[in-house]
Amino acid sequence: MGFFSKDSLQIIVFQSYSTDSHFYARGRALQDEKINLERENFFSLLINTWKRFESDEVKNTAITITLPNNFKINTITDNAGYFIIDEKIENLSSLTNDEGWLHFKASYTNVNVRRAINNKNKFLGELLIPDKNAEFGVISDIDDTILHTGVVSTFKWRLLFNTFFKSPTKRKALEGASKFYSLLHLGKSGKNANPIFYVSHSPWNLYRYLEVFLKKNNFPKGAILLRTFGNMFQKKTPETIPQKHKEIVNILKTYPNLKFILIGDAGEYDADIYMEIVKNYPNRIAAIYLRSVKHVKKMARIKELIKDYYDTPFLIVNSSKEAINHAKKQQFIK
């Protein structure tokens, strides 16, 4: 398990979401490759990219989660170092801060592992538990919705270049996007804490990268939901349900009394996924916002797809200002 390798061990706890009576956490145990996300020269970025995807996982190892009230939960990592905790625990909301975040600690359970990492065996985690008075939730894509990626470029070359050879501190958010999301987070009262969920097809290997980007660009903190690297290469069939679709459905089922605003882009298949969700979960989606992209055929397809669509407010926007103006008219924001 790499106990005595030159790299120390770490536990990365992904920002996830739960309810007052349901504790759900995900994370991964890895050797600490000392990735510096602030580095900007080409060679350092190339090395960092290699480290992110050539990760050395800590397999089949016991992990202990400790809540603020000292309640402990035990789990074991799988063959890829991932762990999932899915437990029924009552009154979790009493442990959250004003924004609905529950802070806890993750640690290696085995005493031999603790010795191997010189007793530095405390890794912080956070879970979002939306306030019962939340007006709505926001579920948003990341690529080309809030982050310039170039997903519609030929062979996705710009997406690959931006991901591999640009540091998250230098990546640009779409103009006005953080303001729009912050307004949605505050809601029509201007004092709310509406929950935000960032859902992407990116692999978990990019979790830290995206976490830094969101914080650096002043986006409201939210659950970050990605997918395993191996799932990206699985053969797709007409019956295959996209991971993004599954994640959104899980969120809807977790909060059955909460409506949601869905935000995506016109570059891939966000419109198809969102419209299918509206069909299967009527009266749960308050509005859909779709970012336009500079691709004639893709934009033509989307416009044809929604030309007679009236099931829920659906707006294709060229700027955050358009989205903000519409959200004000819908009384989503102040």
N, C-alpha and C positions, 0 to 999 in steps of 0.2 A: 504493500500500500504506500510505499514511498515514505515511511516514517522517518528514515534517516538519510534522505536525499539532501542535496545541497539547497533545494528550495523548501522553505517552511510551508506549513499548511494553512489553509484558510477555509472559511465557509461563507459563501455568497448567498444571502437570503434575498430573494426577489420580492419587490413590493407587490403584495397581492391584496386580496379583499376577503372579508368575512362578514358575519352577522353577530348580533348580540349573543346568540346561542350556538354558533358554529365557527370553530377555529380552523381556518384553511390556510396553510403556508407551504410555499415551495422554495427550494434552494438547491445549491450544489456544493459539494465538498471537493476542493481542488488543491493542488500544490500552488503556492503563490509565486507566479512568474515575474512579479515586480513590474507589471506593465505601467509605464508612465504615460498617461493620456494627455499630458501637457506638451510632450515632445512634438516638434513640427518638421524636422529635417527628413528627407526622403528615406534614408537608411533606417532611422529609428522607427518611422511609421511602418516600414516593411517588416521589421523585426517584431513590432507590437502586433501586427496583423497575424503573423505566424504564431505568436504565442497565444493569441485569442482562440485560434482554431486548432492548434496542436496542444490542447490542454491536457494536463496529467490529472485525471480524476482520482479521487480517493474512494475506492469501491467497497461495497458491502461493509460499511463501517457505522457503528452506533453514534447517533447524534442526540443530544438532549436540548430541548427548548425550555427556557425558564421564563415564565410570565412575571409581570411586576409584583403580583401577590405571592411570588415564590412557588407557584404551581408548576410542576414539571411534566413534560411530555417527551416520550422517547420514540425514536424512529431509526431506520437503517437506510443508508444510501444504496442505490441499485448499481448495476454494472457500469453505468456511465457517471456515477457520482451524484446523481440527482436524488432528492428526497421529497416526499409529499406528506403533509400531515393533515388529516381530515378527521377532526374530533368534535363531538358535541360537548360544549362547555357553556354553562349558563353565566349570564351577567357580565359579558366581556365589555360591554359599553362603559361600564363603570371604571374601566382601566384605560380609557382613551383620553387624548387631549381634546382641546376645543375644536380642532379640525377633523376629529374622528380617527386619529391614528393611534394604534396600539403599539407600543414599543416593547420589544422583548429581546432576549439574548439566546444565541445558539452556541453550542460548544461540543467538542468531541467528548464522548462518554468514557472511552477506554483510557485508563491511567497511563498506559504505555505511549499512547498518542500524545497525551498532555505533556509527558516528559520530553517527547521528541520535539515539541514546539516550544520548549522552555517555559511552560506554564502560561504562555500568552494564548489563552484559550477562551476568549470572549469575543463573539462576533454579533453585531447588532442587526436586528431585523425590525420591519414595520408592516403592519396590516391596516387596511382601510376599512372602517366600519361606519357606513354613512349614518348621519344623524336621522332620527325618525321624522324630523321636520324638513328634510331635504325636499326641494321643489321638484327636482328632476335629476337624472344623471346624464353624463356625457360620455359617449363611447367614440373614440377617434382613432383613425388610422394614423400612421406616422409618415411613411415615405410619400413625398410629394403632396402631403396634406399639411404638414407643419414643417417638414424638413426637405430642403432641396436635395433630391437624390439623382434625378435623371433616369427614372425607372422606364420612361418611354423612349429612351435613346436606342439607337440601333445596337442590337445584341446586348443592351443594358450596359454598354461600356462605361458610360458616365456614372452609373450607379456603382459599378465595381471600383472605378477610380476614386470616387468620393469616399467610399467606405474604407478602402484600403490605404489611401494615400493622403487623407486629410484628417487632422485631429478633430475631436468633437468640439474643442474650444474655438475652432476656425470655421465650423460648419454654419451656414446661414439658415435661419428660420424664415419662413415666408413672411413678408412684411405684414405687421399687424396681427399675426396669428396669436402670439402670447397675450396680447390685449384682449382679443376676442375670447380666448379660453378663460382668462382671469375674470372677465365680466360674467361669463356663464357660471363659473365657480361661485361667484358672489350672488347671482340670481337677481330677480326683480327687486328684492329688498335692498340689495347692495351690501347685505351683511350675512349672507348665507354661507354654507360650506357644501355646495352641491358636489357630489363625487365625480371624479374624472377617471376614465379608464383608457389607457393607451394600448391599442391592440395592433400588432404588426406581424407580418410574415417573416420578419428577421429571426435568426436563430438566437438562442439564449447566450451564445458566445459574445453577442454584441450588447448584452444587458448593461454592463458598466458604461460602455460607450454612449448608449442612448440616455442613460441616467444622467451622465455629465452634460450632454447636449441640452436636455430639458431644463436642468437646473441653471446652466449658464445663460440660457435664453429666457429665463424668468417665466417658464410655464408653471401653472399650479401643479403641485405634487399630486400624483395619482398612481393607481396600480399600473404596472408595466407588464404586459402579457405577450410573450413571444412563443417560439416553438423550438423543439429539439432539432439539431442540425441534420440528423438522419432522416427526419420526416420530409425534408426539402427534396429528397431524391427518390421518394417512394413513387411507384408508378400510379398515375391517376387514371381513374375510369369515369365514365359519365355519372356514376352513382357516388363518387367521392365527394364528401362534404368538406369544403375548405376549413382549415384550422381556425381562421378568423370567424367564420360562421359559427363554429362550435363554441368559441370563447364568448361571443355575444349572446348566444342562447343560454349559456351557463350563467351569465350575469343577469339576464332577464329572469331566469328561474330563481336565482338567489334573492332577488328583490322584486317579488311579484306585485307589490303595491306602488312601485316607482316607475314613472315614465322616463323615456330616454330620448336624447337628441343624438343622432348618428352623423358623424363627419368623416368624409373620405375624399377621394379624388377620382377624376374621370379617366385616369391612365390605365387602370386594370379592370377589375370586376367588382368594385365596391358597390356600384349601383345595383347590380344583379343580386348581390348578397343582401343588401339592405332592403330591397323590394321584396325579396323572398321572406325576410324576417317580418316585415310589416304584414304580409299575407298570413303568416303562421301565428303571429302574435298581434292581432288587431287591437287598436286603442292603446298600445304600449309605446308607440314611437310618436313623439311630439313633432318632430321635423327631421328632415335629412338635408344636409349641406354637402355639396360636392364641389371640390376645387376643379376649375377648368385646367386643361393641359395644352401645350403647344403641339398638338398632333391632330391633323385634320380628320383622318379616318376614325380615330377613337372618339373625338368629339361628336362627329356625325352619328356614330352608333349610339352614343348616350342620348343625344337629343331625340333620335327616333324612338329609343326605348321608353322615354318618359313623356312623349308629346301628348298623350291622352291619360296621364297618370294623375289621379285625384285622391288616392287613398290617404295620403298625409302630405303636408306641405313639403315640397321638394324643390330646392333651389340650387342651380349651378351658378357659382360665383367666380368672378375674375379677381376679386380682392377681398381682404378681410373686412374692409369698410362696407361692402355690399352685405356681407353676412351680419355685421353688427347692426346695420340699419334694419334689416329684416327681423332680427331677433328682438329689437326694440319694439317693432310693430306687433310682434307676436307676444309681447310682454314677458319674454324670457329673461330680459336683462333691464337694468335701470337706465 
